[in-house]
Amino acid sequence: MTVTAAPTDVSGLRARFDAELAAFLDRQGLQWPDGAPRGVFTALHRFVLAGGKRLRPLFCYWGWRGAGGADGTPIVVAAAALELFHAFALIHDDILDGSDRRRGEPSVHRLFADLHARSSWRGDPEAYGRNTALLCGDLCAAWSDQMFHECGLGTDVVHRGYAVFALMRTEVIAGEYLDLVSGVGDGSVASALTVIRMKAARYTVTRPLQIGATLAGAAPELVAALGEFGDPLGDAFQLRDDVLGVFGDPAVTGKSVLDDLREGKPTVMMALARDAADRVQTARLRELFGNPTLDAEGAAELRDIIETTGARKKIEQMIRVRADAALTVLNDAALDEVTRTALTTLAAQAVDRPV
């Protein structure tokens, strides 16, 4: 194991994750099958390295450190592998949601649909874009598995952490299905909270933390404590994401503020607005929310309803309650102060994102 001075700054760790991702992708490029067009590889190389907060690798790394693991290249590689899984989830999620923008650029399915249209190829550009993006997402999932197993940690160590990795994958896909079901269901606050826990919260915070800790041989009590910290923090992160999806600045978030509203995304915030709406507001919600032709004026009216019903204020309260609960657990957990400080910083960055 190559041991370096362990950086506690987020930017330093992100740079290390990016370097390992770039090196892994470069190796895949050298092994790209002869005769296969390189468009998929080129698109994925750009997509994976084009930005992102790298939260999942960061939480994985600090789960490892918190369980007594030493800094070194193998854990950085193992943690970075989670970013490839994240790429899989984003690509597929954009297909399911019909989102045309991601990180300020065209989403992967939109990129290939536009390529088809510009090239005047035969067939349906939209179907080509979706199908190609599905393959891109599948490849990212396979690469994530490969990078994790090739991280340089011992076989028994990798196998131990991979059990949590596999659980995370199952939860994300089950959560995506729950999201589809909730879109045709009762639209309740309870169902929306279940979706964000399964689909996003655990794979953003809890499972990465537990993967890192389990790789380091953490005691069951620490793994459980990291779960008690990660679940509410992950919920707060996703609740903030949902607020940004409607009220955020697209120049900062990289996504349109129309996508979630046009899709009729069954978020907790919209469930709260629906519960508190009067008769007139309810009628407008039915007319505007989920309308694929919603324009900026209609979106502004929806934002006003969310504000006047008190839904946005309630969401902010829910975010703060969950973040505070997570920090309370963190303060009591059996962690060294370096890890505790790093996780406190990450918690703030996950939740306190400007609108």
C-alpha positions in Angstrom: 0.0 0.0 0.0 1.3 3.4 -1.0 0.8 5.7 2.0 0.8 9.5 1.5 0.0 12.4 3.8 -3.7 12.1 4.2 -5.4 15.3 3.0 -8.3 16.4 5.0 -9.3 19.0 2.5 -12.1 18.1 0.2 -10.5 19.5 -2.9 -7.4 17.4 -2.4 -9.3 14.2 -2.2 -11.5 15.1 -5.2 -8.3 15.6 -7.2 -7.1 12.1 -6.2 -10.4 10.5 -7.1 -10.4 12.2 -10.5 -6.9 11.1 -11.2 -7.7 7.5 -10.5 -10.9 7.7 -12.5 -9.0 9.2 -15.4 -6.3 6.5 -15.2 -8.9 3.7 -15.1 -10.8 5.2 -18.1 -7.6 5.6 -20.0 -6.9 1.8 -19.5 -10.4 1.1 -20.8 -9.7 3.2 -23.9 -6.7 1.1 -24.7 -8.8 -2.1 -24.4 -11.7 -0.8 -26.4 -12.7 -3.5 -28.9 -11.4 -3.2 -32.4 -14.0 -2.1 -34.9 -16.4 -0.7 -32.2 -17.2 3.0 -32.7 -15.6 5.0 -29.9 -18.5 7.4 -29.5 -19.8 5.6 -26.4 -16.4 5.6 -24.8 -15.7 9.2 -25.6 -19.1 10.3 -24.2 -18.6 8.4 -21.0 -15.0 9.6 -20.5 -16.3 13.2 -20.8 -19.4 12.6 -18.6 -17.6 10.9 -15.7 -14.8 13.5 -15.5 -17.0 16.5 -16.3 -17.6 17.5 -12.7 -19.7 16.4 -9.7 -19.3 16.8 -6.0 -17.7 13.3 -5.5 -19.7 13.0 -2.3 -20.0 9.2 -2.5 -16.2 8.6 -2.8 -15.7 11.2 0.0 -18.0 9.4 2.4 -16.5 6.0 1.5 -13.0 7.3 2.2 -14.0 8.8 5.5 -15.8 5.6 6.5 -12.5 3.8 5.9 -10.5 6.4 7.9 -13.1 6.4 10.7 -12.7 2.7 11.1 -8.9 3.0 11.4 -7.9 2.5 7.8 -4.7 4.3 6.7 -4.7 6.7 3.8 -3.4 5.2 0.5 -4.0 4.6 -3.1 -6.2 1.4 -2.8 -8.9 3.1 -0.7 -8.9 6.1 -3.1 -9.4 3.7 -6.0 -12.2 1.7 -4.2 -14.0 4.9 -3.3 -13.6 6.4 -6.8 -15.3 3.3 -8.2 -18.5 4.5 -6.5 -18.5 7.5 -8.9 -18.8 5.1 -11.8 -21.8 3.6 -10.2 -23.2 7.1 -9.7 -22.7 7.8 -13.4 -24.8 4.7 -14.1 -27.5 5.9 -11.8 -27.5 9.4 -13.3 -27.7 8.2 -16.9 -30.6 5.8 -16.3 -32.4 8.3 -14.0 -32.2 11.0 -16.8 -33.8 8.5 -19.2 -36.6 7.6 -16.8 -37.2 11.3 -15.9 -36.9 12.6 -19.5 -34.2 15.1 -18.3 -32.4 16.8 -21.1 -29.7 18.5 -19.0 -27.1 17.2 -16.6 -24.2 19.2 -15.1 -24.9 22.0 -17.5 -24.5 19.8 -20.5 -26.9 17.6 -22.6 -27.8 14.4 -20.8 -26.3 11.3 -22.3 -29.6 10.2 -24.1 -30.0 13.7 -25.4 -26.4 13.8 -26.7 -27.0 10.7 -28.8 -30.4 11.6 -29.9 -29.0 14.9 -31.2 -26.2 13.1 -32.9 -28.7 10.9 -34.7 -30.7 13.9 -35.8 -27.7 15.8 -37.0 -26.4 12.8 -38.9 -29.8 12.2 -40.7 -29.6 8.6 -39.8 -32.5 6.3 -40.3 -35.0 5.6 -37.5 -36.2 7.4 -34.5 -33.5 9.8 -32.9 -35.2 9.6 -29.5 -35.2 5.8 -29.4 -31.6 5.8 -30.5 -30.6 8.2 -27.8 -32.4 6.2 -25.1 -31.1 2.9 -26.2 -27.5 4.1 -26.5 -27.7 5.8 -23.1 -29.0 2.6 -21.5 -25.9 0.8 -22.8 -23.7 3.6 -21.5 -25.2 3.3 -18.1 -24.8 -0.5 -18.1 -21.1 -0.1 -19.0 -20.6 2.4 -16.1 -22.1 -0.2 -13.8 -19.7 -2.9 -15.1 -16.7 -0.6 -14.9 -17.6 0.4 -11.3 -17.6 -3.3 -10.3 -14.2 -3.8 -12.1 -12.6 -0.8 -10.6 -13.7 -1.8 -7.1 -12.3 -5.3 -7.4 -9.1 -4.0 -8.9 -8.5 -1.4 -6.2 -5.4 -3.1 -4.7 -6.9 -4.2 -1.4 -6.7 -7.9 -0.5 -9.3 -10.3 -1.9 -10.9 -10.9 1.5 -11.1 -7.2 2.2 -12.7 -6.4 -1.1 -15.2 -9.3 -0.7 -16.1 -7.9 2.8 -16.9 -4.4 1.4 -18.5 -5.8 -1.7 -21.4 -7.2 0.3 -22.4 -3.6 1.2 -21.7 -2.5 -2.4 -24.2 -5.2 -3.7 -26.8 -4.1 -1.2 -26.5 -0.5 -2.3 -27.0 -1.5 -6.0 -30.2 -3.4 -5.1 -31.5 -0.6 -3.1 -31.0 2.0 -5.8 -32.8 -0.1 -8.5 -35.6 -0.9 -6.1 -35.8 2.8 -5.3 -36.0 3.7 -8.9 -38.9 1.3 -9.3 -40.6 2.8 -6.2 -40.2 6.2 -7.8 -42.1 4.9 -10.9 -44.8 3.4 -8.7 -45.2 6.5 -6.6 -45.7 8.5 -9.8 -49.0 6.7 -10.4 -49.8 6.2 -6.7 -51.2 8.3 -3.9 -48.5 11.0 -4.0 -48.3 11.0 -0.2 -45.5 12.5 1.9 -44.8 9.1 3.3 -44.4 7.4 -0.1 -42.1 10.3 -1.3 -39.9 9.9 1.8 -39.6 6.2 1.2 -38.5 6.8 -2.4 -35.8 9.3 -1.4 -34.4 7.0 1.3 -34.2 4.0 -1.1 -33.3 5.7 -4.3 -30.9 8.4 -3.2 -30.2 9.0 0.5 -28.6 5.6 1.3 -26.5 5.4 -1.8 -25.3 9.0 -1.4 -24.2 8.8 2.3 -25.0 5.7 4.3 -23.8 2.9 2.1 -20.6 4.6 0.9 -19.7 5.3 4.6 -20.5 1.6 5.4 -18.6 0.3 2.4 -15.5 2.2 3.5 -15.9 1.2 7.2 -16.5 -2.5 6.3 -13.4 -2.6 4.1 -11.4 -1.4 7.1 -12.9 -4.1 9.3 -15.1 -1.9 11.4 -17.0 -3.3 14.3 -20.8 -3.8 13.8 -21.4 -1.0 16.3 -19.5 1.6 14.2 -21.2 0.4 11.0 -24.6 0.8 12.7 -23.6 4.3 14.0 -22.6 5.4 10.5 -26.0 4.3 9.3 -27.7 6.3 11.9 -25.7 9.3 10.8 -26.0 8.7 7.1 -29.7 8.0 6.8 -31.0 11.4 8.0 -28.2 13.2 6.3 -28.9 11.5 3.0 -32.6 12.4 3.4 -31.6 16.0 4.0 -29.4 16.0 1.0 -32.1 14.7 -1.3 -34.7 17.1 0.1 -32.3 19.9 -0.7 -31.8 18.5 -4.2 -35.6 18.6 -4.7 -35.8 22.2 -3.6 -33.0 23.1 -6.0 -34.8 21.2 -8.8 -37.6 23.8 -8.6 -36.0 26.9 -7.1 -32.3 26.5 -8.0 -30.2 28.5 -10.4 -29.7 26.3 -13.6 -26.3 28.0 -14.0 -25.3 26.4 -10.6 -27.2 23.2 -10.6 -26.7 22.3 -14.3 -30.4 21.3 -14.6 -33.5 23.1 -15.8 -36.0 24.2 -13.1 -38.7 23.0 -15.5 -37.8 19.3 -15.6 -39.1 18.1 -12.2 -42.3 20.1 -12.7 -43.0 18.9 -16.2 -42.3 15.4 -15.2 -44.6 15.6 -12.2 -41.8 14.3 -10.0 -43.5 13.0 -6.8 -41.3 14.9 -4.3 -42.0 15.4 -0.6 -42.2 19.2 -1.3 -45.0 18.7 -3.9 -46.8 16.3 -1.6 -46.8 18.9 1.1 -48.0 21.5 -1.3 -50.8 19.3 -2.4 -51.9 18.5 1.1 -52.0 22.2 2.1 -53.5 23.6 -1.1 -57.0 25.1 -1.2 -59.5 24.3 -3.9 -58.3 26.8 -6.4 -54.6 25.9 -5.8 -55.5 22.2 -6.1 -57.1 22.7 -9.5 -54.0 24.6 -10.7 -51.7 21.9 -9.4 -53.6 19.3 -11.3 -53.5 21.4 -14.5 -49.8 22.5 -14.3 -47.9 19.9 -12.4 -46.8 17.1 -14.7 -47.8 19.0 -17.8 -45.0 18.3 -20.4 -45.7 21.6 -22.1 -45.3 23.7 -18.9 -43.7 27.0 -19.7 -41.8 29.5 -17.5 -44.9 31.3 -16.5 -46.6 28.1 -15.4 -43.5 27.1 -13.4 -43.5 30.5 -11.7 -47.2 29.9 -10.7 -46.3 26.5 -9.3 -43.4 28.0 -7.3 -45.8 30.5 -5.9 -48.2 27.8 -4.8 -45.4 25.9 -3.1 -44.4 29.1 -1.2 -47.9 30.2 -0.2 -49.0 26.8 1.0 -46.0 26.7 3.3 -44.6 23.6 1.6 -41.2 25.2 1.0 -40.9 26.3 4.6 -41.8 22.9 5.9 -39.2 21.3 3.6 -36.5 23.6 5.1 -37.6 22.6 8.6 -37.4 18.9 7.6 -33.9 19.4 6.2 -32.7 21.1 9.3 -34.2 18.5 11.7 -32.6 15.7 9.7 -29.2 17.4 9.5 -29.3 18.1 13.2 -30.2 14.5 14.0 -27.3 13.3 11.9 -24.8 15.6 13.6 -26.0 14.5 17.0 -25.2 10.9 16.1 -21.9 12.0 14.7 -20.9 13.8 17.9 -21.6 10.6 19.9 -20.0 8.1 17.5 -16.7 6.4 18.3 -14.6 8.3 15.8 -11.4 10.2 15.9 -11.6 14.0 15.7 -10.0 14.2 12.2 -12.8 12.0 10.8 -15.5 13.7 12.8 -14.4 17.1 11.5 -14.2 15.8 7.9 -17.7 14.3 8.1 -19.1 17.5 9.7 -17.7 19.5 6.8 -19.2 17.1 4.3 -22.5 17.2 6.0 -22.6 21.0 5.7 -21.6 20.8 2.0 -24.3 18.2 1.3 -27.1 20.2 2.9 -26.2 23.9 2.8 -26.2 24.4 -0.9 -27.4 27.9 -2.0 -30.6 28.2 -3.9 
